[in-house]
Every structure is written in structure tokens, then in C-alpha cells.
């Protein structure tokens, strides 16, 4: 008789009720501890329900990783569609993730897809596609509320897209508006790359999210466990322990990963409950999904530089190291790999890139020190796991060349 391990797993005992409710893309029916921000968004956009073509809104949502930026926008989008359908308004809400659609061309194609606008975009320039979008919205009398999420993934050279979209309504002689924008960024420094006019427009309505408190984290994790995990698998004390592990970052995504992975570990041991041991095992092997995506997007020299930071921290046993130490280690790694090291200017661009994504923190000190001294530290990530992943990726890069 043939052995089917998939069937064995399917028939085995599970501790999950609905594992999918722990996914970061899941939108809860009730958004706990973000009611204030949803009310604020509703106040900004409520005039759309009277006559959407009379106004255009630009909103920026800003906050750290995993504290609810995306889920707030998507929840608001769901509410907006419900209210517009109730009043027979032709309002469309489209949410685009710039991590997945990194170019203006891809972003515009996704918009056309969601609008069910079928045409071949090949051969058109980005500006021509924007003009086509404007004409389509006018012809169809569609009002579009567009959210551009994780805008930090959009290359600075492509930021003209934001300018063009924010000016889309200005060419209408009848003063009708057809688009509003919601921009989601990790920090407002990113907006400094826009022209002054566009930056001023996007800074008009800024919703800055504060990190969740420990008690709020406990509430959110408890609510998610209730709908995703069987009863009594997690004790109140264990939920409080998980909350204490992510309190400094407030990253709910990481908390959900810990819950899911520790439950899977408990299942593999055929346990009925999760203990602190399973949670610690999960903690030691978790790189948040977002960090995995970032690492996968790095080029060879970005990989070498980030690897050299981790390598230096491990070797020196320090929580933070200087740019000089990193540069020295980076140079040695390049030499071993037979690669020409990048110049200081390019290395600083890479470091700022890492900082924008929350991988590292940069602290530059100049007081009482001759010149400036910069210290780099890794942000709340499993250093050994990342070190191993980057090392494997560098070897993979090298074997392909």
C-alpha cells in the first residue's frame, strides 16, 4: 500500500480553527484600537457620499511596520464601498501594494485591471496611460479612491507618478473631480523626494499611527486567537508573554507569526496546548514576512553590506557598530568574493535604504567627537537567522555568475 503523507497530515489532529485568520492579509470584521483613525478617515471623506465629483482628497497614513496602516485603509475602503452602493454612487476603491507593483507601469495596469478596463497597454508611455485613465474615469463617470500602500518600494525616479495622479483633476474645465489618493508610508521622510507642491498636498491630511500599547496588543492577539485557534490552546499568561516580546516594536504581524508558528510546533509534538517553550522556538526562527520580502529584493552588494553588518555584530558581540567597522568587513567580504567594493556614497545610500525599511537604525553623533561617528544597529530581528539566510543568498548569487 502506498504511503501518502499529505493524507496523514490532513487526517491528523489540528489545534487550528481557521489558520487563515492569522494571515496578514486577513481583515477582521471589527478593528480593535484603531477606531479613532477610522473615524478621522470617515470625516475626511464623508462629503463623497453627497456628491463625489465635487471634492478630491489626499491623505497620508504614516506609521511603523505592523501597527495597522494597511488594515485601516482596507477597512475604510470596505466601509466606503458599502456606503456608496447604498446610495447608488459609482465610487471605486482600489488598493495597490507598491511592494508588489514596483513601477508606475505595473501600478497603472493593476488599476485598469480592478476597473475592469480591458485594453492592451503595450506600447504606451506612463503619461499616456495616465491620460487614458483620466479619460476612462470621465467617460464612465467613475470616482476612484486609490490607495498606494508601501510607497517606499516605489523607486524615487518614479515619483512623478504621484505628481501626475495628484494633478489628475486639475485639467477638468467643468471642475469635476474623479480621484482621491491615500498614501501609506513608514515615515514622512520619504515625502521629501516629492516636488514641493505635491509634498504640500499630501501633507495636508496626515494620519500618524502610534504604536500599540502592551494592553492593546494583548487585546488584539486575544481576539485573533479566539477566532483562529481552538479554545484553551493559549493561556492568558502566554498571550501576555507574546505581547511583551513585541511591545518595543508594536508589530502585530510578528505577533501573529509567533502564534501561528508556535501552534504548528505544538502540533508537530502532538501537544494539546502551546507552552512557553514552543513560543521561544518560534521567536528564535521568525523573520517577519516583510523582512523576507525586503531581503529577497536586495541586489548582490546590498546583500554583502547587510551580511557584513550582521557579521560584525556577531563577531564583536555588540548591539551596535560603527560605519568604519562595517566598511572594513564589507571590503574583506568583497575581496573574498572577488567583487569590487562600492564607494562610501553608494554604501550610505544602501544604509538609508535599509533604514527606510526598518531593518536597521542609524545614530550619528558629532558632539565632542572630531568629525561625525555613525553607529548602526539591527532592529528587533533574529540576527542568526538573517545572517544564515543572507549567507545562502550570497552563495547563490556567486554560483550564478
ABEGO torsion letter per residue (X at the ends): XBBBAAAAAAABBBABABAAAABAABBBABBBGAAAAAAAAAAAAAAAAABAAABBBBBBBBEBBGAGAAAAAAAAAAAAAAAAAAAGBBBBBBBBBAAABABAAAAAAAAAAAAGBBBBABGBBAAAAAAAAAAAAAAAGBBBBBBBBGAAABBAAAAAAAAAAAAAAAABAAGBBABBBBBBBABAAAAAABBAAAAAAAAABBBBBBBBBAAAAAAAAAAAAAAABBBGABBAAAAAAAAAAAAAAGBAAAAAAAAAAAAAAAAAAGBABBBAAAAAAAAAABBBAAAAAAAAABBAAAAAAAAAAAAAAAAAGBABBBAAAAAAAAAAAAAAAGBBBBBAAAAAAAAAAAAAAGABBBBBBABGBBEBBBBBBBBGBBAAAAAAAAAAAAAAAAAAX
